[in-house]
Amino acid sequence: MLLTDEIVAEIKFLSLFNLETVQEGVKVHGNADPGLINAAQRLFDKGLISQHDGGYLTDLGIEVAEHAQKMLTILNSN
């Protein structure tokens, strides 16, 4: 499995969500980095977020974001 720039952008996007509450979403503004805008669209297309420009995590999105954030915590530890 390749770790492409697109996958890295999607992981970064998923790391923006606060997993302590499902009531807090993420909004990507039109003037945001194009990589972030495109990552949001791909995550929406995959059924992980509720809107093409962010919104809330779906049930599947919550599961994937939990794994992504755990992975980042482990990799960033000293």
N, C-alpha and C positions, 0 to 999 in steps of 0.2 A: 504494500500500500504506500502510495506516494503522499508526502506532506506538501501540498501545493500552496501557493500564496493565497488561493481562494479558501482553502480549508483553514489556514492560519487566521484569515480575516473572520471566518465564521466562528472559530474558537474565541477570538478576541471579542466578538459581538456577544457571544453567550456569556462571557465572563463579566459583562456589564450588568447583568441582572442580579438583583438582590434576592437570594433564595430564601431569606428569612420570611418573606411575605409574597404571596401570589397577587397581591393588590397593587404592586408597584411594577410598572412597565418601563419600557425604554422607547424613546421617540428619536428617529433619525431625521434631522432637518435637511432640507434640500441643498443647503450649502455645506453639508458635511463632506468628509473625505469620500471620494467616489468608491473606494474599496469597501468602506463601511456601508454605503448605500446598496451596493451590489450584494454584499454579504447578507444584508437584511432581506433582500428580495429572494436570494437562494434559500435562506432559512424558512421564509414564508412558503416558497414553492415545495419545500420538503415537509411542511406541516409542523414546524417547530415553534413558530411564532404566529400570532393572530392577525397581524397586518403586514403588508408589504414594506412598510417603513418602521417596523418595530412592533409596538403594542405589548401584548402579554405572551408569556410562554404557554404553549399548549401542554397537555399532560405529557406527551412525548418530549416536548421541549424542556420541561422541568427535569425529566430523567437525564437527558443528554447534557443539559447545563450542569447538573450535579456532578456528573462524571468529568466533564471538562474542568470545572472549578476544582475538584479534588485532584485531578491530574496536575493542574497548575500549582496548587499548594504543595504537592509532593516535589515537583521539579524545581520549585523556587526555594525549597528549604535548604538550609546550610548543612 
